Amino acid sequence: MAHDLTGAAAEFPDPFHLRVLESAGSTNDELRSLAEASAPEGLVLLALEQSAGRGRRCAKWFAPPGESLTFSILLRPAAPKALWPRLALAAGLAVAEAVESFGPAAGIKWPNDVWIGTRKVAGILVEAGADFAIVGIGLNVNTTRFPNEVAEIASSLELETGIPHSRGDVLGAIIRRFAIRQRQIDAEFAALMEQVRQRCVLTGKAVQLATPSGPRVGVVDGLSAAGELILLGPNGRENLIQADEIRILSQSAQISVSPTLNEAPMP
């Protein structure tokens, strides 16, 4: 099992290198300790079994041993720290591109989930330290059964393609794409955003959001040049840089949108 993963790591681009743990609570937490002890950039910490993996808002991540990929990547970005949140979009695009290399089209649910069709296959959690960033990724590779509470919204690469996949091959594909995309959060961000927009599953959808400044409801009008979600709602046009929860509403949902601001061009 681990041999498959370490074999794939032999072909990681510089500076990425793999360390495999038999078990861990959270790879993000484990990697933070290593980063604070001066671990080098590019360390990919992967747990064969993760007991306390989490997503955003501390939601538990379901990852049966041997069926999923749960790993975290250590970066020490040269880009200004204000741009580091863009790493969530870079990682989401890298995972989507890796998934697509195995067959199915992949979508991105802003800012950090990857979907196949209408079901989630991967989640990303970016956390920062004083001089480092950690990108945590969880991907359902060969999982075929999910707990009842997520069974209708979760999927895996095996379920979507009908065949099992080598986790080492999938990991290698993700790291190769991420090596490219993580360098684009500054000067080349426009090129990254062009690809993210093509895969944005929220564009044109009526949504309900929980934001730091309160709940929002509206229709998504795409993503801005800075990677913000553009929302058209009762209060007009808003560019949101963060949302703790996004729920797509039914097609029958009626949302009042300011007609004047609705005609404003996308930045």
FILO-249427 format. One record per residue (C-alpha): z, y, x. Coordinates in nm, 2 decimals. Each point is the difference from the previous one (the first is absolute). Layout:
BEGIN
<rec><zz>Z</zz><yy>Y</yy><xx>X</xx></rec>
...
//
This chain:
BEGIN
<rec><zz>0.00</zz><yy>0.00</yy><xx>0.00</xx></rec>
<rec><zz>0.10</zz><yy>0.25</yy><xx>0.27</xx></rec>
<rec><zz>-0.27</zz><yy>-0.13</yy><xx>0.23</xx></rec>
<rec><zz>-0.26</zz><yy>0.12</yy><xx>-0.24</xx></rec>
<rec><zz>0.15</zz><yy>0.35</yy><xx>0.01</xx></rec>
<rec><zz>0.05</zz><yy>0.02</yy><xx>0.38</xx></rec>
<rec><zz>-0.35</zz><yy>-0.12</yy><xx>0.05</xx></rec>
<rec><zz>-0.14</zz><yy>0.28</yy><xx>-0.20</xx></rec>
<rec><zz>0.22</zz><yy>0.25</yy><xx>0.20</xx></rec>
<rec><zz>-0.19</zz><yy>-0.09</yy><xx>0.31</xx></rec>
<rec><zz>-0.29</zz><yy>0.20</yy><xx>-0.13</xx></rec>
<rec><zz>0.20</zz><yy>0.31</yy><xx>-0.12</xx></rec>
<rec><zz>-0.15</zz><yy>0.32</yy><xx>0.14</xx></rec>
<rec><zz>0.22</zz><yy>0.20</yy><xx>0.24</xx></rec>
<rec><zz>0.28</zz><yy>0.10</yy><xx>-0.03</xx></rec>
<rec><zz>0.09</zz><yy>-0.24</yy><xx>-0.29</xx></rec>
<rec><zz>0.20</zz><yy>-0.31</yy><xx>0.09</xx></rec>
<rec><zz>0.19</zz><yy>-0.25</yy><xx>-0.22</xx></rec>
<rec><zz>0.35</zz><yy>-0.12</yy><xx>-0.01</xx></rec>
<rec><zz>0.09</zz><yy>-0.27</yy><xx>-0.26</xx></rec>
<rec><zz>0.34</zz><yy>-0.05</yy><xx>-0.14</xx></rec>
<rec><zz>0.10</zz><yy>-0.32</yy><xx>-0.18</xx></rec>
<rec><zz>0.19</zz><yy>0.21</yy><xx>-0.26</xx></rec>
<rec><zz>0.10</zz><yy>0.36</yy><xx>-0.06</xx></rec>
<rec><zz>0.16</zz><yy>0.21</yy><xx>-0.27</xx></rec>
<rec><zz>-0.25</zz><yy>0.28</yy><xx>0.03</xx></rec>
<rec><zz>-0.27</zz><yy>0.03</yy><xx>0.27</xx></rec>
<rec><zz>0.02</zz><yy>0.38</yy><xx>-0.04</xx></rec>
<rec><zz>0.37</zz><yy>0.00</yy><xx>0.07</xx></rec>
<rec><zz>-0.03</zz><yy>-0.24</yy><xx>0.29</xx></rec>
<rec><zz>-0.29</zz><yy>0.20</yy><xx>0.15</xx></rec>
<rec><zz>0.20</zz><yy>0.33</yy><xx>-0.04</xx></rec>
<rec><zz>0.27</zz><yy>-0.14</yy><xx>0.23</xx></rec>
<rec><zz>-0.26</zz><yy>-0.11</yy><xx>0.25</xx></rec>
<rec><zz>-0.17</zz><yy>0.34</yy><xx>-0.01</xx></rec>
<rec><zz>0.33</zz><yy>0.18</yy><xx>0.06</xx></rec>
<rec><zz>0.05</zz><yy>-0.22</yy><xx>0.30</xx></rec>
<rec><zz>-0.34</zz><yy>0.13</yy><xx>0.14</xx></rec>
<rec><zz>-0.23</zz><yy>-0.29</yy><xx>-0.11</xx></rec>
<rec><zz>-0.36</zz><yy>0.09</yy><xx>0.08</xx></rec>
<rec><zz>-0.26</zz><yy>0.12</yy><xx>-0.25</xx></rec>
<rec><zz>-0.21</zz><yy>-0.26</yy><xx>-0.15</xx></rec>
<rec><zz>0.27</zz><yy>-0.26</yy><xx>-0.05</xx></rec>
<rec><zz>-0.07</zz><yy>-0.21</yy><xx>-0.31</xx></rec>
<rec><zz>0.31</zz><yy>-0.17</yy><xx>-0.13</xx></rec>
<rec><zz>-0.07</zz><yy>-0.29</yy><xx>-0.24</xx></rec>
<rec><zz>0.26</zz><yy>-0.21</yy><xx>-0.18</xx></rec>
<rec><zz>-0.09</zz><yy>-0.35</yy><xx>-0.11</xx></rec>
<rec><zz>0.27</zz><yy>0.04</yy><xx>-0.26</xx></rec>
<rec><zz>0.13</zz><yy>0.33</yy><xx>-0.13</xx></rec>
<rec><zz>0.31</zz><yy>0.01</yy><xx>-0.21</xx></rec>
<rec><zz>0.04</zz><yy>0.37</yy><xx>-0.08</xx></rec>
<rec><zz>-0.35</zz><yy>0.14</yy><xx>0.01</xx></rec>
<rec><zz>-0.05</zz><yy>0.31</yy><xx>-0.20</xx></rec>
<rec><zz>-0.26</zz><yy>0.23</yy><xx>-0.13</xx></rec>
<rec><zz>0.03</zz><yy>0.37</yy><xx>-0.10</xx></rec>
<rec><zz>0.31</zz><yy>0.09</yy><xx>-0.21</xx></rec>
<rec><zz>0.17</zz><yy>-0.31</yy><xx>0.17</xx></rec>
<rec><zz>-0.19</zz><yy>-0.23</yy><xx>-0.23</xx></rec>
<rec><zz>0.03</zz><yy>-0.36</yy><xx>0.12</xx></rec>
<rec><zz>-0.32</zz><yy>-0.16</yy><xx>0.14</xx></rec>
<rec><zz>-0.07</zz><yy>-0.36</yy><xx>-0.11</xx></rec>
<rec><zz>-0.13</zz><yy>-0.19</yy><xx>0.31</xx></rec>
<rec><zz>0.04</zz><yy>-0.38</yy><xx>0.00</xx></rec>
<rec><zz>0.01</zz><yy>-0.14</yy><xx>0.36</xx></rec>
<rec><zz>-0.33</zz><yy>-0.13</yy><xx>0.12</xx></rec>
<rec><zz>-0.20</zz><yy>0.17</yy><xx>-0.27</xx></rec>
<rec><zz>0.01</zz><yy>0.37</yy><xx>0.08</xx></rec>
<rec><zz>-0.02</zz><yy>0.25</yy><xx>0.28</xx></rec>
<rec><zz>0.30</zz><yy>0.22</yy><xx>0.05</xx></rec>
<rec><zz>-0.01</zz><yy>0.22</yy><xx>0.31</xx></rec>
<rec><zz>0.07</zz><yy>0.34</yy><xx>0.14</xx></rec>
<rec><zz>-0.19</zz><yy>0.21</yy><xx>0.26</xx></rec>
<rec><zz>0.16</zz><yy>0.24</yy><xx>0.24</xx></rec>
<rec><zz>-0.19</zz><yy>0.32</yy><xx>0.07</xx></rec>
<rec><zz>0.08</zz><yy>0.31</yy><xx>0.21</xx></rec>
<rec><zz>-0.27</zz><yy>0.23</yy><xx>-0.14</xx></rec>
<rec><zz>-0.14</zz><yy>0.29</yy><xx>0.19</xx></rec>
<rec><zz>-0.09</zz><yy>0.18</yy><xx>-0.32</xx></rec>
<rec><zz>0.25</zz><yy>0.25</yy><xx>-0.14</xx></rec>
<rec><zz>0.29</zz><yy>-0.16</yy><xx>-0.19</xx></rec>
<rec><zz>-0.10</zz><yy>0.18</yy><xx>-0.32</xx></rec>
<rec><zz>-0.31</zz><yy>-0.22</yy><xx>0.00</xx></rec>
<rec><zz>0.18</zz><yy>-0.33</yy><xx>0.04</xx></rec>
<rec><zz>0.02</zz><yy>-0.07</yy><xx>-0.38</xx></rec>
<rec><zz>-0.38</zz><yy>-0.04</yy><xx>0.02</xx></rec>
<rec><zz>0.07</zz><yy>-0.33</yy><xx>0.18</xx></rec>
<rec><zz>0.06</zz><yy>-0.15</yy><xx>-0.35</xx></rec>
<rec><zz>-0.36</zz><yy>0.08</yy><xx>-0.09</xx></rec>
<rec><zz>-0.13</zz><yy>-0.12</yy><xx>0.34</xx></rec>
<rec><zz>0.19</zz><yy>-0.33</yy><xx>-0.04</xx></rec>
<rec><zz>-0.11</zz><yy>-0.04</yy><xx>-0.36</xx></rec>
<rec><zz>-0.36</zz><yy>0.04</yy><xx>0.09</xx></rec>
<rec><zz>0.03</zz><yy>-0.24</yy><xx>0.30</xx></rec>
<rec><zz>0.15</zz><yy>-0.27</yy><xx>-0.23</xx></rec>
<rec><zz>-0.27</zz><yy>0.06</yy><xx>-0.26</xx></rec>
<rec><zz>-0.28</zz><yy>-0.03</yy><xx>0.26</xx></rec>
<rec><zz>0.16</zz><yy>-0.31</yy><xx>0.14</xx></rec>
<rec><zz>0.02</zz><yy>-0.16</yy><xx>-0.35</xx></rec>
<rec><zz>-0.36</zz><yy>0.09</yy><xx>-0.06</xx></rec>
<rec><zz>-0.10</zz><yy>-0.19</yy><xx>0.31</xx></rec>
<rec><zz>0.11</zz><yy>-0.32</yy><xx>-0.18</xx></rec>
<rec><zz>-0.20</zz><yy>0.07</yy><xx>-0.31</xx></rec>
<rec><zz>0.16</zz><yy>0.19</yy><xx>-0.28</xx></rec>
<rec><zz>-0.04</zz><yy>0.38</yy><xx>-0.06</xx></rec>
<rec><zz>0.33</zz><yy>0.18</yy><xx>0.05</xx></rec>
<rec><zz>0.14</zz><yy>0.31</yy><xx>-0.15</xx></rec>
<rec><zz>0.27</zz><yy>0.25</yy><xx>0.11</xx></rec>
<rec><zz>0.27</zz><yy>0.11</yy><xx>-0.24</xx></rec>
<rec><zz>0.10</zz><yy>0.33</yy><xx>0.16</xx></rec>
<rec><zz>0.19</zz><yy>0.03</yy><xx>0.22</xx></rec>
<rec><zz>0.08</zz><yy>-0.34</yy><xx>0.13</xx></rec>
<rec><zz>-0.09</zz><yy>-0.31</yy><xx>-0.21</xx></rec>
<rec><zz>-0.31</zz><yy>-0.22</yy><xx>0.03</xx></rec>
<rec><zz>-0.14</zz><yy>-0.16</yy><xx>-0.30</xx></rec>
<rec><zz>-0.27</zz><yy>-0.26</yy><xx>-0.08</xx></rec>
<rec><zz>-0.12</zz><yy>0.07</yy><xx>-0.35</xx></rec>
<rec><zz>0.31</zz><yy>0.12</yy><xx>-0.19</xx></rec>
<rec><zz>0.25</zz><yy>-0.20</yy><xx>0.20</xx></rec>
<rec><zz>0.21</zz><yy>0.10</yy><xx>0.30</xx></rec>
<rec><zz>-0.05</zz><yy>-0.21</yy><xx>0.32</xx></rec>
<rec><zz>0.16</zz><yy>0.22</yy><xx>0.26</xx></rec>
<rec><zz>0.26</zz><yy>0.28</yy><xx>0.04</xx></rec>
<rec><zz>0.06</zz><yy>0.24</yy><xx>0.29</xx></rec>
<rec><zz>0.32</zz><yy>0.18</yy><xx>0.10</xx></rec>
<rec><zz>-0.01</zz><yy>0.27</yy><xx>0.26</xx></rec>
<rec><zz>0.33</zz><yy>0.12</yy><xx>0.16</xx></rec>
<rec><zz>0.05</zz><yy>0.24</yy><xx>0.28</xx></rec>
<rec><zz>0.25</zz><yy>0.04</yy><xx>0.28</xx></rec>
<rec><zz>0.06</zz><yy>0.29</yy><xx>0.24</xx></rec>
<rec><zz>-0.31</zz><yy>-0.09</yy><xx>0.22</xx></rec>
<rec><zz>-0.15</zz><yy>-0.30</yy><xx>-0.17</xx></rec>
<rec><zz>-0.15</zz><yy>-0.12</yy><xx>-0.33</xx></rec>
<rec><zz>0.02</zz><yy>-0.35</yy><xx>-0.15</xx></rec>
<rec><zz>-0.26</zz><yy>-0.14</yy><xx>-0.23</xx></rec>
<rec><zz>0.12</zz><yy>-0.29</yy><xx>-0.20</xx></rec>
<rec><zz>-0.26</zz><yy>-0.22</yy><xx>-0.17</xx></rec>
<rec><zz>0.04</zz><yy>-0.29</yy><xx>-0.24</xx></rec>
<rec><zz>-0.31</zz><yy>-0.19</yy><xx>-0.11</xx></rec>
<rec><zz>-0.02</zz><yy>-0.30</yy><xx>-0.24</xx></rec>
<rec><zz>-0.23</zz><yy>-0.24</yy><xx>0.18</xx></rec>
<rec><zz>0.04</zz><yy>-0.35</yy><xx>-0.14</xx></rec>
<rec><zz>0.26</zz><yy>0.05</yy><xx>-0.27</xx></rec>
<rec><zz>-0.10</zz><yy>-0.16</yy><xx>-0.33</xx></rec>
<rec><zz>0.31</zz><yy>0.04</yy><xx>-0.21</xx></rec>
<rec><zz>0.21</zz><yy>0.32</yy><xx>-0.06</xx></rec>
<rec><zz>0.33</zz><yy>0.07</yy><xx>-0.17</xx></rec>
<rec><zz>-0.04</zz><yy>0.08</yy><xx>-0.37</xx></rec>
<rec><zz>0.08</zz><yy>0.37</yy><xx>0.04</xx></rec>
<rec><zz>-0.31</zz><yy>0.05</yy><xx>0.22</xx></rec>
<rec><zz>-0.23</zz><yy>-0.29</yy><xx>-0.10</xx></rec>
<rec><zz>-0.22</zz><yy>0.23</yy><xx>-0.21</xx></rec>
<rec><zz>-0.05</zz><yy>0.27</yy><xx>0.26</xx></rec>
<rec><zz>0.00</zz><yy>-0.19</yy><xx>0.34</xx></rec>
<rec><zz>-0.27</zz><yy>-0.21</yy><xx>0.16</xx></rec>
<rec><zz>-0.10</zz><yy>-0.14</yy><xx>0.34</xx></rec>
<rec><zz>-0.30</zz><yy>-0.06</yy><xx>0.21</xx></rec>
<rec><zz>0.00</zz><yy>-0.37</yy><xx>-0.08</xx></rec>
<rec><zz>0.02</zz><yy>0.07</yy><xx>-0.38</xx></rec>
<rec><zz>-0.29</zz><yy>0.25</yy><xx>0.02</xx></rec>
<rec><zz>-0.23</zz><yy>-0.21</yy><xx>0.22</xx></rec>
<rec><zz>0.10</zz><yy>-0.35</yy><xx>-0.11</xx></rec>
<rec><zz>0.06</zz><yy>-0.13</yy><xx>0.35</xx></rec>
<rec><zz>0.29</zz><yy>0.03</yy><xx>0.25</xx></rec>
<rec><zz>-0.03</zz><yy>0.22</yy><xx>0.30</xx></rec>
<rec><zz>0.13</zz><yy>-0.01</yy><xx>0.36</xx></rec>
<rec><zz>0.28</zz><yy>0.26</yy><xx>0.02</xx></rec>
<rec><zz>-0.09</zz><yy>0.05</yy><xx>0.36</xx></rec>
<rec><zz>-0.35</zz><yy>0.09</yy><xx>-0.09</xx></rec>
<rec><zz>0.12</zz><yy>0.25</yy><xx>-0.26</xx></rec>
<rec><zz>0.26</zz><yy>0.15</yy><xx>0.23</xx></rec>
<rec><zz>-0.27</zz><yy>0.05</yy><xx>0.27</xx></rec>
<rec><zz>-0.24</zz><yy>0.16</yy><xx>-0.24</xx></rec>
<rec><zz>0.28</zz><yy>0.25</yy><xx>-0.11</xx></rec>
<rec><zz>0.10</zz><yy>0.10</yy><xx>0.35</xx></rec>
<rec><zz>-0.36</zz><yy>0.05</yy><xx>0.11</xx></rec>
<rec><zz>-0.07</zz><yy>0.23</yy><xx>-0.30</xx></rec>
<rec><zz>0.34</zz><yy>0.18</yy><xx>0.04</xx></rec>
<rec><zz>-0.07</zz><yy>0.07</yy><xx>0.37</xx></rec>
<rec><zz>-0.29</zz><yy>0.21</yy><xx>-0.12</xx></rec>
<rec><zz>0.14</zz><yy>0.16</yy><xx>-0.31</xx></rec>
<rec><zz>0.34</zz><yy>0.11</yy><xx>0.15</xx></rec>
<rec><zz>-0.18</zz><yy>0.22</yy><xx>0.25</xx></rec>
<rec><zz>-0.17</zz><yy>0.19</yy><xx>-0.29</xx></rec>
<rec><zz>0.31</zz><yy>0.17</yy><xx>-0.16</xx></rec>
<rec><zz>-0.08</zz><yy>0.33</yy><xx>0.18</xx></rec>
<rec><zz>-0.35</zz><yy>0.12</yy><xx>0.11</xx></rec>
<rec><zz>-0.19</zz><yy>-0.28</yy><xx>-0.17</xx></rec>
<rec><zz>0.20</zz><yy>-0.01</yy><xx>-0.32</xx></rec>
<rec><zz>-0.30</zz><yy>0.11</yy><xx>-0.21</xx></rec>
<rec><zz>-0.18</zz><yy>-0.33</yy><xx>0.10</xx></rec>
<rec><zz>0.30</zz><yy>-0.20</yy><xx>-0.09</xx></rec>
<rec><zz>0.04</zz><yy>0.17</yy><xx>-0.34</xx></rec>
<rec><zz>-0.37</zz><yy>-0.06</yy><xx>-0.09</xx></rec>
<rec><zz>0.07</zz><yy>-0.37</yy><xx>0.02</xx></rec>
<rec><zz>0.33</zz><yy>0.02</yy><xx>-0.18</xx></rec>
<rec><zz>-0.16</zz><yy>0.20</yy><xx>-0.29</xx></rec>
<rec><zz>-0.26</zz><yy>-0.27</yy><xx>-0.04</xx></rec>
<rec><zz>0.28</zz><yy>-0.25</yy><xx>-0.06</xx></rec>
<rec><zz>0.24</zz><yy>0.21</yy><xx>-0.21</xx></rec>
<rec><zz>0.09</zz><yy>-0.20</yy><xx>-0.31</xx></rec>
<rec><zz>0.18</zz><yy>0.30</yy><xx>-0.16</xx></rec>
<rec><zz>-0.30</zz><yy>0.24</yy><xx>-0.03</xx></rec>
<rec><zz>-0.08</zz><yy>0.08</yy><xx>-0.36</xx></rec>
<rec><zz>0.31</zz><yy>-0.19</yy><xx>-0.13</xx></rec>
<rec><zz>0.28</zz><yy>0.14</yy><xx>-0.22</xx></rec>
<rec><zz>0.32</zz><yy>-0.04</yy><xx>0.19</xx></rec>
<rec><zz>0.37</zz><yy>0.06</yy><xx>-0.02</xx></rec>
<rec><zz>0.18</zz><yy>0.09</yy><xx>0.32</xx></rec>
<rec><zz>0.35</zz><yy>0.05</yy><xx>0.13</xx></rec>
<rec><zz>0.00</zz><yy>0.28</yy><xx>0.27</xx></rec>
<rec><zz>0.28</zz><yy>0.17</yy><xx>0.19</xx></rec>
<rec><zz>-0.03</zz><yy>0.30</yy><xx>-0.23</xx></rec>
<rec><zz>0.00</zz><yy>-0.20</yy><xx>-0.32</xx></rec>
<rec><zz>-0.22</zz><yy>-0.22</yy><xx>-0.21</xx></rec>
<rec><zz>-0.37</zz><yy>0.08</yy><xx>-0.05</xx></rec>
<rec><zz>-0.28</zz><yy>-0.13</yy><xx>-0.23</xx></rec>
<rec><zz>-0.37</zz><yy>0.07</yy><xx>0.03</xx></rec>
<rec><zz>-0.34</zz><yy>-0.13</yy><xx>0.10</xx></rec>
<rec><zz>-0.08</zz><yy>-0.06</yy><xx>0.37</xx></rec>
<rec><zz>-0.29</zz><yy>0.21</yy><xx>0.13</xx></rec>
<rec><zz>-0.02</zz><yy>-0.17</yy><xx>0.33</xx></rec>
<rec><zz>0.15</zz><yy>0.08</yy><xx>0.34</xx></rec>
<rec><zz>0.00</zz><yy>0.33</yy><xx>0.19</xx></rec>
<rec><zz>-0.12</zz><yy>0.05</yy><xx>0.36</xx></rec>
<rec><zz>0.36</zz><yy>-0.02</yy><xx>0.11</xx></rec>
<rec><zz>0.06</zz><yy>-0.33</yy><xx>-0.17</xx></rec>
<rec><zz>0.18</zz><yy>0.14</yy><xx>-0.30</xx></rec>
<rec><zz>-0.03</zz><yy>-0.14</yy><xx>-0.35</xx></rec>
<rec><zz>-0.18</zz><yy>0.25</yy><xx>-0.23</xx></rec>
<rec><zz>0.16</zz><yy>-0.02</yy><xx>-0.35</xx></rec>
<rec><zz>-0.13</zz><yy>0.18</yy><xx>-0.31</xx></rec>
<rec><zz>0.27</zz><yy>0.03</yy><xx>-0.26</xx></rec>
<rec><zz>0.16</zz><yy>0.22</yy><xx>-0.26</xx></rec>
<rec><zz>0.11</zz><yy>0.25</yy><xx>0.26</xx></rec>
<rec><zz>-0.34</zz><yy>0.02</yy><xx>0.17</xx></rec>
<rec><zz>-0.12</zz><yy>-0.13</yy><xx>0.33</xx></rec>
<rec><zz>0.25</zz><yy>-0.12</yy><xx>0.26</xx></rec>
<rec><zz>-0.04</zz><yy>-0.15</yy><xx>0.35</xx></rec>
<rec><zz>0.28</zz><yy>-0.25</yy><xx>0.05</xx></rec>
<rec><zz>0.10</zz><yy>-0.11</yy><xx>0.35</xx></rec>
<rec><zz>0.25</zz><yy>-0.26</yy><xx>-0.12</xx></rec>
<rec><zz>0.08</zz><yy>-0.22</yy><xx>-0.30</xx></rec>
<rec><zz>0.27</zz><yy>-0.25</yy><xx>-0.01</xx></rec>
<rec><zz>-0.16</zz><yy>-0.20</yy><xx>-0.28</xx></rec>
<rec><zz>-0.34</zz><yy>0.01</yy><xx>-0.17</xx></rec>
<rec><zz>-0.08</zz><yy>-0.18</yy><xx>-0.32</xx></rec>
<rec><zz>-0.35</zz><yy>-0.02</yy><xx>-0.14</xx></rec>
<rec><zz>0.01</zz><yy>0.07</yy><xx>-0.37</xx></rec>
<rec><zz>-0.21</zz><yy>-0.18</yy><xx>-0.27</xx></rec>
<rec><zz>-0.35</zz><yy>0.13</yy><xx>-0.07</xx></rec>
<rec><zz>0.13</zz><yy>0.11</yy><xx>-0.34</xx></rec>
<rec><zz>0.25</zz><yy>0.24</yy><xx>0.15</xx></rec>
<rec><zz>-0.06</zz><yy>0.36</yy><xx>-0.10</xx></rec>
<rec><zz>0.07</zz><yy>0.26</yy><xx>0.26</xx></rec>
<rec><zz>-0.04</zz><yy>0.37</yy><xx>-0.04</xx></rec>
<rec><zz>-0.19</zz><yy>0.15</yy><xx>0.30</xx></rec>
<rec><zz>-0.05</zz><yy>0.37</yy><xx>0.07</xx></rec>
<rec><zz>-0.37</zz><yy>0.05</yy><xx>-0.07</xx></rec>
<rec><zz>-0.03</zz><yy>0.29</yy><xx>0.24</xx></rec>
<rec><zz>0.16</zz><yy>-0.17</yy><xx>0.30</xx></rec>
<rec><zz>-0.18</zz><yy>-0.32</yy><xx>-0.09</xx></rec>
<rec><zz>-0.32</zz><yy>0.17</yy><xx>0.11</xx></rec>
<rec><zz>0.13</zz><yy>0.09</yy><xx>0.34</xx></rec>
<rec><zz>-0.19</zz><yy>-0.17</yy><xx>0.29</xx></rec>
<rec><zz>0.18</zz><yy>-0.26</yy><xx>0.21</xx></rec>
<rec><zz>0.10</zz><yy>0.15</yy><xx>0.33</xx></rec>
//
